[in-house]
Amino acid sequence: MLIQDIQEIRERIGRIETEIRKRIVGMDEVVKLLLVGLFASPGRNCHVLLEGVPGLAKTLLLKSLAETVEADFRRISFAADLLPKDVVGIENFDSETGKVKLLVKGPLFTNFLLADELNRARTSSKGLILEPMEEGRVTTELGGTYSLANMFMVAATQNPIEEEGTFVLGRAEQDRFVMKVLVNYPNAEHECEIIRRNIENAEMPAITPVMDTQTLLDIRKAIFDKVKVSSEIISRVQQLVNLTRPEHTDVSEVKEFIDGQDGGGASPRAGIHILRTARSHAALSGRDFVSPEDVGTVLLPVLRHRLIFRPDLAMSSVKEREKLLNRIVDRIFQRVWGQ
């Protein structure tokens, strides 16, 4: 499908948000950043990590998003007893041919996958979605290799690390996600509306699909082609990323809070994801170029799970870590752009 211009892109993505709003009350920043992540790349690397306590409509949000684009949606609960077959499906090894065949496809074979409570699972179980997120295929212990759909996005939920039975995701695991978005409690007005809707309405509002998955992929490609990133923006983003590294920075907050012994700053992949999400944000804002405003909007969500605190701070509360992250991000942005 031929996408004419940025305004058409903005309008089409706006229709997705309108449909989601039929079910989701509030969560303005979460919805916006989820859409930014969804359209951040023409490839597969558009995965988002959502952190918040249970009961905040994270599952409903992703399910509603899938319905707006006529996509398949599956959910995997990453409990401690999760087995590979619960993710990939059931395989059979044919001793005569020496080949492995997938008899029953598991929930991994979908368009939108909700990896629920990912930080409660064993390492072996979590590993089953890491390769698909990056490569678009999965290889099993029996040696079978299976391709996934062209439109494949993982939205993983994560409980705050201070909750019992949770584990910190490994650095390589977290780095697969374009951004990490916090899902907080609704304000009083929104919570009253949520309660009112659920006690007065017996049925969930219907979603009207506004596009199919091929159109979604076409829009991703159009954003990549039409939204320009200047050399100056690239250079300044590199400076931002470099300032997060304690051994390369003179920003006091970075030196004080970020682990300087084990490479606690952001990697070059962070710079790539900052620019990918900034490009997506520009398109959603109706611009065909990336501005400092776009970079500033996505900077915290992209860096939130990539900066490693000193060991004595790593297990502090979400609220405390978020306060420190905001200080760091504000300082490095001001240092580079002087705002």
C-alpha positions in Angstrom: 0.0 0.0 0.0 1.3 3.4 -1.0 1.5 5.9 2.0 1.3 9.4 0.6 2.7 11.6 3.3 3.3 12.1 7.0 -0.2 13.5 7.7 -1.7 10.3 6.3 0.5 8.3 8.7 -0.5 10.5 11.6 -4.2 10.2 10.8 -4.0 6.4 10.4 -2.2 5.9 13.7 -4.6 8.3 15.3 -7.4 6.0 14.4 -5.8 3.2 16.3 -5.6 5.3 19.4 -9.3 6.3 19.0 -10.3 2.7 19.0 -8.2 1.8 22.0 -9.8 4.7 23.9 -13.1 2.9 23.7 -11.8 0.5 26.3 -8.8 2.2 28.0 -9.4 5.1 30.4 -6.4 7.4 31.0 -3.0 5.9 30.5 -2.2 8.6 28.0 1.6 8.3 28.1 1.5 4.5 28.1 -0.7 4.4 25.0 1.4 7.0 23.3 4.7 5.2 24.0 3.2 1.8 23.1 2.3 3.2 19.6 5.7 4.9 19.3 7.3 1.5 20.0 5.0 -0.3 17.6 6.1 1.9 14.7 9.8 2.4 15.7 11.3 0.2 13.1 10.5 -1.3 9.7 11.9 -4.6 11.1 11.0 -6.7 14.0 12.7 -4.8 16.8 9.6 -3.0 18.2 9.2 -4.7 21.5 8.2 -2.9 24.7 8.6 -3.7 28.4 5.7 -2.6 30.6 6.3 -2.5 34.4 3.5 -2.2 36.9 1.5 -4.1 39.5 -1.2 -6.5 38.3 -4.7 -5.2 37.6 -3.8 -2.0 35.6 -5.3 -3.2 32.2 -2.0 -4.0 30.5 -3.4 -7.2 29.0 -6.6 -5.4 27.9 -4.4 -2.6 26.3 -2.4 -5.0 24.1 -5.4 -7.1 23.2 -7.3 -4.0 22.1 -4.3 -2.8 20.1 -4.2 -6.2 18.3 -7.9 -6.0 17.4 -7.5 -2.5 15.8 -5.1 -4.0 13.2 -6.9 -7.4 12.7 -3.9 -9.2 14.3 -3.6 -12.4 16.3 -3.0 -12.0 20.0 -1.7 -14.6 22.5 -0.7 -14.4 26.1 1.9 -16.5 28.0 2.1 -16.4 31.8 5.7 -16.8 32.6 5.3 -18.7 35.8 8.2 -20.6 37.4 6.9 -24.0 36.1 6.6 -22.8 32.5 7.9 -25.4 30.0 9.3 -25.0 26.5 6.2 -26.7 25.0 4.0 -24.1 26.7 5.7 -21.5 24.5 6.7 -23.1 21.3 4.3 -26.0 21.1 4.6 -29.8 20.7 7.3 -31.3 18.4 7.8 -34.7 17.1 11.1 -36.3 16.0 10.9 -38.6 13.1 13.6 -41.3 13.5 13.4 -42.4 9.9 13.9 -39.0 8.3 15.9 -37.5 11.2 13.8 -34.3 11.1 11.8 -32.5 13.7 8.3 -31.4 13.0 6.1 -29.0 14.9 2.8 -30.8 15.4 1.0 -28.2 17.5 2.0 -24.5 17.4 2.3 -22.8 20.7 1.3 -19.2 21.6 4.7 -17.9 20.3 3.3 -18.1 16.8 1.2 -14.9 16.8 1.4 -11.2 15.9 1.1 -9.6 19.3 2.5 -11.6 22.2 2.0 -10.6 25.8 4.8 -12.1 27.9 3.1 -11.7 31.2 5.2 -11.4 34.4 8.4 -12.2 32.5 10.6 -11.6 35.5 9.0 -14.5 37.4 10.2 -17.2 35.0 13.3 -19.3 34.9 16.1 -18.3 32.6 15.5 -21.2 30.2 11.9 -20.2 29.7 12.7 -16.5 29.1 15.3 -17.5 26.6 12.6 -19.0 24.4 11.4 -15.5 23.4 14.7 -13.7 23.2 15.8 -15.3 19.9 12.4 -14.7 18.2 12.4 -11.0 19.3 15.7 -10.5 17.6 15.7 -13.0 14.7 12.1 -13.7 13.9 12.6 -17.4 14.4 12.9 -19.9 17.3 15.3 -22.9 17.6 14.3 -25.7 20.0 16.3 -28.2 22.0 15.4 -30.9 19.5 17.0 -28.8 16.7 13.8 -27.6 15.0 13.9 -24.0 13.6 10.6 -22.2 13.0 9.9 -18.8 11.5 7.5 -16.4 13.0 5.0 -13.9 11.4 6.5 -10.8 9.7 4.4 -8.7 12.1 5.6 -9.9 15.5 5.7 -7.7 18.6 6.4 -8.7 22.2 5.0 -6.6 25.0 6.3 -8.1 28.2 5.0 -7.1 31.6 7.3 -7.0 34.6 6.4 -6.8 38.3 8.4 -4.3 40.4 11.5 -6.1 41.7 10.6 -5.5 45.3 7.7 -8.0 44.9 8.2 -11.5 46.3 9.1 -14.1 43.6 10.5 -11.7 41.1 14.0 -11.5 39.6 15.9 -8.8 37.8 16.0 -9.4 34.0 19.5 -9.9 32.7 21.0 -7.0 30.8 20.9 -8.9 27.4 17.2 -9.7 28.1 16.3 -6.1 28.8 18.3 -4.8 25.9 15.9 -6.6 23.5 13.2 -4.1 24.3 13.1 -0.8 22.6 11.8 1.0 25.7 10.5 0.4 29.2 7.3 2.0 30.1 5.9 2.4 33.7 2.2 1.7 34.2 1.1 3.5 37.3 -2.2 3.6 39.2 -4.9 5.8 37.6 -5.8 9.1 39.2 -9.1 9.4 41.2 -11.2 10.7 38.2 -10.0 7.9 35.9 -10.4 5.2 38.5 -14.0 6.3 39.2 -14.7 6.1 35.4 -13.1 2.6 35.2 -15.3 1.4 38.1 -18.4 3.0 36.7 -17.9 1.4 33.3 -17.4 -2.1 34.8 -20.5 -2.0 37.0 -22.8 -0.5 34.5 -21.8 -2.3 31.3 -22.0 -6.0 30.9 -20.1 -6.2 27.7 -16.7 -4.8 26.6 -17.0 -2.1 24.0 -16.4 -3.5 20.5 -13.2 -2.5 18.6 -13.6 -1.6 14.9 -10.4 -2.6 13.0 -8.8 0.4 11.2 -6.1 -1.5 9.2 -4.6 -4.9 8.7 -1.1 -6.1 9.6 0.3 -5.5 6.1 -0.8 -1.9 6.2 0.9 -1.6 9.6 4.1 -2.9 8.1 3.7 -0.4 5.2 3.3 2.5 7.6 6.5 1.4 9.4 8.4 1.4 6.1 6.9 4.8 5.2 8.1 6.3 8.5 11.6 4.9 7.9 11.6 6.4 4.4 10.0 9.7 5.0 11.1 10.9 8.4 14.7 12.3 8.1 17.3 12.3 10.8 20.0 14.9 10.4 23.7 14.4 11.0 23.5 16.9 13.8 20.8 15.0 15.6 22.8 11.7 15.2 25.9 13.4 16.6 24.0 14.8 19.6 22.3 11.5 20.4 25.8 9.9 20.4 26.9 12.6 22.9 23.9 11.8 25.1 24.6 8.1 25.1 28.3 8.7 25.9 27.4 10.9 28.8 25.7 8.0 30.5 29.0 6.1 30.8 30.7 6.9 34.1 34.2 6.5 32.6 33.5 9.0 29.8 31.3 11.6 31.6 31.7 14.7 33.8 28.0 14.6 34.7 28.1 14.3 38.5 24.8 12.3 38.7 26.0 9.7 36.4 29.3 9.3 38.3 27.4 9.1 41.6 24.6 6.7 40.7 25.6 4.6 37.7 27.8 1.5 38.2 31.3 2.4 36.8 32.8 -1.0 37.5 30.8 -3.0 35.1 29.9 -0.8 32.2 26.7 0.6 33.7 26.2 3.2 30.9 24.2 2.8 27.7 25.5 0.8 24.7 25.4 1.9 21.1 22.1 0.0 20.7 20.6 2.6 23.0 21.5 5.4 20.5 19.9 3.3 17.7 16.7 2.9 19.7 16.6 6.5 20.7 16.7 7.6 17.1 14.2 4.9 16.0 11.7 5.9 18.6 12.3 9.6 18.0 11.6 9.1 14.3 8.3 7.3 15.2 7.4 10.0 17.6 8.0 12.6 15.0 5.7 10.8 12.6 3.0 10.6 15.2 3.4 14.3 15.7 3.0 15.0 12.0 6.6 15.9 11.3 8.9 14.5 8.6 12.1 15.2 10.6 13.4 14.4 14.0 13.6 17.3 16.4 15.2 17.7 19.9 11.7 17.5 21.3 11.3 14.0 19.9 14.6 12.9 21.4 13.7 14.4 24.8 10.3 12.6 24.8 11.7 9.1 24.2 15.0 9.5 26.1 13.9 8.3 29.5 11.8 5.3 28.3 14.7 4.1 26.1 17.4 4.5 28.8 15.3 3.4 31.8 16.2 -0.3 31.5 19.7 0.3 30.1 21.4 2.3 32.9 22.8 0.0 35.6 22.8 1.5 39.1 25.5 0.9 41.7 24.9 -2.4 43.6 23.7 -0.5 46.7 21.0 1.3 44.7 20.0 -1.5 42.3 17.4 -3.0 44.7 15.9 0.3 45.8 12.2 1.0 45.1 10.7 1.8 41.7 9.9 5.3 43.0 13.4 6.0 44.1 15.1 4.6 41.0 12.7 6.6 38.8 13.6 9.8 40.7 17.3 9.2 40.1 16.7 8.3 36.4 14.8 11.5 35.9 17.7 13.5 37.4 20.3 11.8 35.2 18.2 12.1 31.9 17.4 15.8 32.6 21.1 16.6 33.2 22.5 14.9 30.2 19.8 16.3 27.9 20.5 19.8 29.2 24.3 19.3 28.8 23.8 18.4 25.1 21.0 20.7 24.1 21.4 23.4 26.7 17.7 23.5 27.5 
